[in-house]
Amino acid sequence: GGSSLVSFTWIPDKEGTVNVMAKVEDSEKTIEVIVAKEKSSNIIIESISIDPENPKPDSKVVINSLVQNMGTEASEPTNIIYTIGETEEKEGVPAIEAGSEKLISHTWTTSDKEGTVTIKASLENVENSEKEISVEIAKESLPDLIIEDLYPESSTQPEAGKPLNFILKIK
């Protein structure tokens, strides 16, 4: 006539409705369990860029970081920590709705010297969120090479196992 509690653990691998059945000898009981998606925020720095792309010494540069929430609920406000050369600066990141993104901009004044500067951006208290770019600071504008055209040298149909020459027009 006594009873006892027995505990067991189950980790669902997907969302949806699941029937859980317990059976002992000729007795059984089934319950329906609805498994929901895990709710969490998961923010990342999707990309980092600068404007202008080729800054001159002692000039203003805007650092743009695209922050994305890949989670299932809104993120908490946080900060982006920018490490620019030896300097560390912060920029606030507001709460971001699930599945949304925000462009966070930070203004930086370049050094008065030419050279390469590494800019690192990471989200405060978020592991593995670092992105980095190298920025070339130069007095003269650096050349901008673009591919203007690309096409096969001949108009004949290419054949497997045979060479095909291409023409590349660079401006």
C-alpha positions in Angstrom: 0.0 0.0 0.0 3.0 2.3 0.1 4.3 4.6 -2.7 7.6 6.1 -3.6 8.8 8.7 -6.0 11.2 7.8 -8.8 13.0 10.6 -10.7 14.4 10.5 -14.3 15.9 13.0 -16.7 15.2 13.4 -20.4 16.7 16.0 -22.7 14.4 16.8 -25.7 16.3 17.2 -29.0 13.7 19.2 -30.8 10.5 21.2 -30.2 7.0 19.9 -30.6 4.5 17.7 -28.8 5.8 14.4 -27.2 3.9 11.7 -25.4 5.8 10.4 -22.3 4.7 7.0 -21.0 5.7 5.3 -17.8 4.9 1.6 -17.4 5.3 -0.8 -14.5 4.0 -4.4 -14.8 0.4 -4.0 -16.1 0.1 -0.3 -15.1 0.9 2.6 -17.4 0.4 6.3 -17.5 0.9 8.6 -20.5 1.2 12.4 -20.4 1.6 14.9 -23.3 4.6 17.3 -23.0 4.9 20.4 -25.2 8.6 21.2 -25.9 9.3 24.8 -26.8 12.4 26.3 -28.4 15.1 27.3 -25.9 14.8 31.0 -25.2 18.0 32.9 -25.0 19.8 35.9 -26.5 22.9 35.2 -28.6 24.5 38.4 -29.8 27.5 38.5 -32.1 29.4 41.1 -34.0 28.5 40.2 -37.6 31.0 42.6 -39.3 33.2 45.6 -38.7 34.1 48.3 -41.2 35.5 51.8 -41.3 34.5 54.9 -43.2 36.6 56.2 -45.0 38.3 52.9 -45.9 41.7 54.6 -46.5 42.1 57.3 -43.8 44.8 60.0 -43.7 46.8 60.9 -40.6 45.0 63.0 -38.0 41.5 62.4 -39.5 38.1 61.3 -38.3 37.1 57.7 -39.0 33.7 56.1 -38.2 34.0 52.5 -37.1 30.8 50.6 -37.9 30.0 47.3 -36.1 26.9 45.3 -37.1 25.6 43.5 -34.0 23.1 40.7 -34.5 20.9 38.9 -32.0 20.7 35.3 -33.3 18.8 34.1 -30.2 15.1 33.7 -29.4 14.6 36.6 -27.0 15.8 40.2 -26.7 19.4 40.7 -25.5 20.4 42.7 -22.5 22.1 46.1 -23.1 25.9 45.8 -23.2 29.0 47.5 -24.6 31.4 47.0 -27.5 34.9 47.3 -26.4 37.1 48.7 -29.1 40.9 48.2 -28.8 42.5 50.6 -31.3 46.3 50.1 -31.2 47.0 50.5 -27.4 43.8 52.4 -26.6 40.6 50.9 -25.3 37.2 52.6 -25.8 33.6 51.6 -25.2 30.4 52.1 -27.1 27.0 51.2 -25.8 24.8 48.5 -27.4 21.1 48.8 -26.6 18.8 45.7 -26.2 18.3 44.0 -29.6 15.1 42.1 -30.4 15.5 38.4 -31.3 16.5 38.0 -35.0 17.3 41.7 -35.3 20.5 43.6 -35.8 21.8 47.1 -35.0 24.6 49.1 -36.5 26.8 50.6 -33.8 29.0 53.5 -34.8 32.1 54.8 -33.0 34.2 57.9 -34.1 37.9 57.6 -33.8 40.6 60.1 -34.7 43.7 58.6 -36.4 47.2 59.2 -35.3 49.2 61.9 -36.9 51.6 59.2 -38.2 51.4 56.9 -41.1 51.2 53.2 -40.5 49.0 50.2 -39.9 46.6 50.1 -36.9 44.7 47.0 -35.8 41.1 47.7 -34.6 39.5 44.9 -32.4 35.9 45.0 -31.4 34.4 42.6 -28.8 31.1 42.5 -26.9 31.5 43.0 -23.2 31.0 39.7 -21.2 30.3 37.7 -24.4 33.0 35.0 -25.1 34.4 34.5 -28.7 32.8 37.7 -30.0 35.9 39.5 -31.2 36.3 40.8 -34.8 39.3 42.7 -36.0 40.4 44.7 -39.0 43.7 46.3 -40.0 43.7 49.9 -41.2 46.4 51.5 -43.3 46.8 55.2 -42.5 48.6 57.0 -45.3 49.0 60.6 -46.5 48.5 59.7 -50.1 45.4 57.8 -51.2 46.0 54.2 -51.7 45.1 52.8 -55.2 41.7 51.3 -55.6 41.9 48.4 -57.9 38.6 47.0 -59.3 37.8 44.2 -61.7 36.1 45.9 -64.6 35.5 42.7 -66.7 36.1 39.0 -66.8 35.4 36.8 -69.9 36.6 33.7 -71.7 39.2 34.4 -74.4 37.3 32.5 -77.1 33.6 32.1 -77.7 33.8 28.4 -78.3 32.2 26.0 -75.8 34.7 24.9 -73.2 35.5 21.2 -73.1 36.3 19.1 -70.0 40.0 18.4 -69.7 41.1 21.2 -72.1 42.5 24.6 -71.1 40.3 27.6 -71.1 41.9 31.1 -71.2 40.2 34.1 -69.6 40.7 37.8 -70.0 40.6 39.9 -66.9 40.3 43.7 -67.2 41.6 45.5 -64.0 41.1 49.3 -63.5 
